[in-house]
């Protein structure tokens, strides 16, 4: 699961700067923390460059509306599942020499009550700048370690996948290139890992016969987010103009003992070839 999360949420979390590079480990931590419990751990930060840097650590909530993490500044953090208040990190800053590794300690405290109840999403952000610079403009960069926190699993904490419409259009330059747009949402209270989703679009003729199928590959979705998913279908040259049906089906798998969630959406379109 962590590998999938890393691939799908870890975009741009490793930053290489003109004065060197910095890496953080782990990039993503997914954990279950019971209500009222406290957990402590460490993050390793390595200066892979050849000059000293100063690393400042601070905590931010984050969301991922299109699968890429969006770090939320406090003045903009109105995400109901932000975990910014649940995590602290020390020390606030450290100077790190070339090829040196340092550790930052973090503490997570899951409160006795959550409002709204559900997962919490928080990042430790590391701001990097040269330890010494005479330049008038100093280049800085950021890397982050993401935390996906799950309260004790029960029937009240679950993702909920929904399909909010499907739009069919044709490429004006090549009508056999059909564009399928679907609004996909997670309106539950826990993230959906892409590895939990099995989804397919079946293309049917007007008589209901399947003529093609298109795998639908979603990304990891945080709660209370949605995005427009785009797929392309190339209609074969032997297909005539007419009405075609597009059937989207998805299964969301859960842990042992949880019933899978099933979702279906059907629309039709007149296609002119």
C-alpha positions as CSV (number, residue, x, y, z in Angstrom):
1,X,0.0,0.0,0.0
2,X,2.8,2.4,0.9
3,X,4.4,1.9,-2.6
4,X,1.1,2.8,-4.3
5,X,0.7,5.9,-2.1
6,X,4.3,6.9,-2.8
7,X,3.8,6.6,-6.5
8,X,0.5,8.4,-6.6
9,X,0.9,11.1,-4.0
10,X,4.7,11.6,-3.9
11,X,5.0,13.8,-7.0
12,X,7.4,16.7,-6.5
13,X,8.2,15.8,-2.9
14,X,11.9,15.4,-3.8
15,X,13.4,18.7,-4.8
16,X,16.8,19.2,-6.3
17,X,18.1,22.8,-6.0
18,X,20.9,24.8,-7.6
19,X,22.9,24.6,-4.4
20,X,22.3,20.9,-3.8
21,X,19.6,18.4,-2.9
22,X,17.7,17.2,0.1
23,X,15.8,14.0,0.6
24,X,13.4,13.0,3.4
25,X,12.4,9.5,4.6
26,X,9.8,8.3,4.9
27,X,8.0,10.3,2.3
28,X,4.6,8.9,3.2
29,X,3.4,7.4,6.5
30,X,-0.1,5.8,6.7
31,X,-1.0,4.7,10.2
32,X,-4.0,3.8,12.5
33,X,-4.0,5.7,15.7
34,X,-6.8,5.1,18.2
35,X,-8.8,8.0,19.6
36,X,-6.9,9.6,22.5
37,X,-3.6,7.9,21.7
38,X,-0.2,9.5,21.2
39,X,2.5,8.3,18.8
40,X,6.1,9.5,18.5
41,X,8.6,8.9,15.7
42,X,11.5,10.3,13.6
43,X,12.0,11.7,10.1
44,X,15.4,11.4,8.5
45,X,16.6,14.3,6.3
46,X,19.7,14.0,4.2
47,X,21.6,16.7,2.5
48,X,22.7,15.1,-0.7
49,X,24.5,18.2,-2.0
50,X,28.0,19.5,-1.5
51,X,27.3,22.7,0.5
52,X,25.8,23.1,4.0
53,X,22.1,24.0,4.2
54,X,19.8,25.2,6.9
55,X,16.6,23.1,7.2
56,X,13.5,24.6,8.8
57,X,10.7,22.2,9.8
58,X,7.0,23.2,10.2
59,X,3.6,21.5,10.1
60,X,0.8,22.0,7.6
61,X,-2.4,20.4,6.6
62,X,-2.7,19.1,3.1
63,X,-5.2,17.9,0.6
64,X,-4.9,16.3,-2.9
65,X,-7.8,17.5,-5.1
66,X,-6.3,16.0,-8.3
67,X,-4.0,13.4,-6.8
68,X,-1.1,15.8,-6.2
69,X,-0.5,17.0,-2.7
70,X,-1.5,20.6,-2.0
71,X,0.2,22.0,1.1
72,X,-2.2,24.4,2.9
73,X,-1.0,27.5,4.5
74,X,-2.8,28.2,7.8
75,X,-4.8,31.2,6.4
76,X,-6.1,28.9,3.6
77,X,-6.5,25.7,5.6
78,X,-10.3,25.2,5.8
79,X,-10.1,21.5,4.8
80,X,-12.3,19.7,7.3
81,X,-9.9,16.7,7.4
82,X,-6.7,18.7,7.9
83,X,-4.6,17.2,10.7
84,X,-2.5,20.3,11.2
85,X,-3.3,20.5,14.9
86,X,-2.5,16.9,15.6
87,X,1.2,16.8,14.9
88,X,4.3,18.7,16.3
89,X,7.9,18.5,15.2
90,X,11.2,19.4,16.8
91,X,13.7,21.0,16.5
92,X,12.4,23.9,14.5
93,X,15.6,24.1,12.4
94,X,19.0,22.4,11.9
95,X,22.1,23.1,9.9
96,X,23.1,20.1,7.9
97,X,26.5,19.5,6.3
98,X,27.2,17.9,2.9
99,X,26.1,14.3,2.8
100,X,25.0,14.5,6.4
101,X,21.8,13.0,7.8
102,X,19.8,14.5,10.7
103,X,16.7,13.5,12.5
104,X,13.5,15.5,13.4
105,X,11.3,14.1,16.1
106,X,7.5,14.2,15.7
107,X,4.6,13.6,18.0
108,X,1.1,12.8,16.9
109,X,-1.8,13.1,19.3
110,X,-5.2,11.8,18.2
111,X,-7.9,13.6,20.2
112,X,-10.7,11.8,22.0
113,X,-13.2,13.3,19.6
114,X,-13.0,14.3,15.9
115,X,-15.3,16.7,14.2
116,X,-15.9,15.7,11.5
117,X,-15.1,12.1,12.3
118,X,-12.7,10.5,9.8
119,X,-9.1,10.5,8.5
120,X,-6.7,13.3,9.1
121,X,-4.0,14.5,6.6
122,X,-0.9,16.4,7.7
123,X,2.5,17.2,6.3
124,X,5.9,18.0,7.9
125,X,7.4,20.5,5.5
126,X,11.1,21.1,5.3
127,X,12.3,24.5,4.0
128,X,15.8,24.4,2.7
129,X,18.2,27.3,2.1
130,X,22.0,27.7,1.9
131,X,23.7,28.0,5.3
132,X,25.6,31.0,4.1
133,X,25.1,33.2,1.0
134,X,26.1,36.6,-0.1
135,X,23.6,36.7,-2.9
136,X,20.8,39.3,-2.7
137,X,18.3,36.7,-3.8
138,X,18.5,33.4,-1.9
139,X,16.9,30.3,-3.5
140,X,14.9,28.1,-1.2
141,X,13.1,24.8,-1.8
142,X,10.7,22.6,0.1
143,X,10.3,18.9,0.6
144,X,7.6,17.2,2.7
145,X,6.7,14.1,4.5
146,X,3.0,13.2,4.4
147,X,1.0,11.6,7.1
148,X,-2.4,9.8,6.4
149,X,-3.9,9.2,9.8
150,X,-6.8,6.8,10.4
151,X,-8.7,6.7,13.7
152,X,-9.5,3.2,15.0
153,X,-11.3,1.6,12.0
154,X,-15.0,1.1,12.5
155,X,-18.2,1.4,10.5
156,X,-18.2,5.2,10.8
157,X,-14.9,5.7,9.0
158,X,-15.0,4.7,5.3
159,X,-14.3,6.2,1.9
160,X,-17.3,6.6,-0.4
161,X,-16.7,6.6,-4.1
162,X,-19.2,8.4,-6.3
163,X,-19.6,9.2,-10.0
164,X,-21.1,12.6,-10.6
165,X,-21.9,12.5,-14.3
166,X,-20.2,11.5,-17.5
167,X,-19.7,13.6,-20.7
168,X,-19.0,12.2,-24.1
169,X,-17.5,14.3,-26.9
170,X,-15.5,13.8,-30.1
171,X,-12.2,15.2,-31.3
172,X,-13.1,17.9,-33.9
173,X,-10.1,16.9,-36.0
174,X,-10.7,13.1,-35.7
175,X,-14.3,12.1,-34.8
176,X,-13.2,8.5,-34.1
177,X,-11.2,9.8,-31.1
178,X,-13.9,9.9,-28.4
179,X,-13.3,11.8,-25.1
180,X,-14.9,10.5,-21.9
181,X,-15.0,12.8,-18.9
182,X,-16.3,11.7,-15.6
183,X,-16.5,13.6,-12.3
184,X,-15.3,11.2,-9.6
185,X,-15.6,12.1,-5.9
186,X,-14.8,10.7,-2.5
187,X,-17.6,12.0,-0.4
188,X,-16.7,9.7,2.5
189,X,-14.5,10.5,5.5
190,X,-11.4,8.4,4.6
191,X,-9.0,8.3,1.7
192,X,-9.3,5.8,-1.1
193,X,-6.1,4.1,-2.2
194,X,-5.8,3.6,-5.9
195,X,-5.0,0.0,-5.2
196,X,-8.4,-0.5,-3.7
197,X,-10.3,0.5,-6.9
198,X,-11.1,-1.8,-9.9
199,X,-13.0,0.3,-12.5
200,X,-13.9,-0.2,-16.1
201,X,-15.8,1.7,-18.8
202,X,-17.7,-0.7,-21.2
203,X,-18.7,0.7,-24.6
204,X,-21.9,-0.9,-26.0
205,X,-23.8,-0.5,-29.2
206,X,-27.4,0.5,-29.2
207,X,-28.5,-3.1,-28.9
208,X,-26.5,-3.6,-25.7
209,X,-23.6,-5.6,-27.1
210,X,-20.2,-4.8,-25.7
211,X,-17.8,-3.6,-28.4
212,X,-14.9,-2.4,-26.3
213,X,-13.7,-1.9,-22.7
214,X,-11.5,0.8,-21.2
215,X,-9.7,0.3,-17.9
216,X,-10.2,3.3,-15.6
217,X,-7.2,4.1,-13.5
218,X,-8.0,6.5,-10.6
219,X,-5.5,8.0,-8.2
220,X,-5.5,8.0,-4.4
221,X,-8.3,10.3,-3.3
222,X,-8.6,12.1,0.0
223,X,-12.1,12.6,1.6
224,X,-14.2,15.6,0.5
225,X,-12.3,15.8,-2.9
226,X,-13.3,15.3,-6.5
227,X,-11.7,15.6,-9.9
228,X,-12.5,15.2,-13.6
229,X,-11.2,12.0,-14.9
230,X,-10.5,11.8,-18.6
231,X,-10.2,8.7,-20.8
232,X,-9.9,8.4,-24.6
233,X,-11.5,5.8,-26.8
234,X,-10.5,5.2,-30.4
235,X,-13.5,3.9,-32.3
236,X,-12.5,1.3,-34.9
237,X,-13.0,2.2,-38.6
238,X,-15.8,-0.4,-39.1
239,X,-18.1,1.2,-36.5
240,X,-20.9,3.2,-38.1
241,X,-22.4,6.5,-36.8
242,X,-25.2,5.9,-34.2
243,X,-26.1,5.8,-30.6
244,X,-23.5,4.3,-28.3
245,X,-23.8,3.5,-24.6
246,X,-21.0,4.0,-22.0
247,X,-21.2,2.1,-18.8
248,X,-18.8,2.9,-16.0
249,X,-18.6,0.3,-13.2
250,X,-16.3,0.4,-10.1
251,X,-15.6,-1.8,-7.1
252,X,-14.0,-0.4,-4.0
253,X,-12.4,-3.1,-1.9
254,X,-11.9,-2.8,1.8
255,X,-10.2,-4.7,4.6
256,X,-11.1,-8.2,5.8
257,X,-14.7,-8.3,6.9
258,X,-15.8,-5.2,4.9
259,X,-18.2,-5.5,2.1
260,X,-16.9,-4.0,-1.2
261,X,-18.6,-0.9,-2.5
262,X,-20.2,-1.1,-6.0
263,X,-20.9,1.9,-8.3
264,X,-22.4,2.1,-11.7
265,X,-23.1,4.9,-14.1
266,X,-24.6,4.7,-17.6
267,X,-25.0,7.3,-20.3
268,X,-25.4,7.3,-24.1
269,X,-24.2,9.6,-26.9
270,X,-24.9,10.0,-30.6
271,X,-21.6,9.7,-32.4
272,X,-21.1,10.8,-36.0
273,X,-18.1,9.2,-37.8
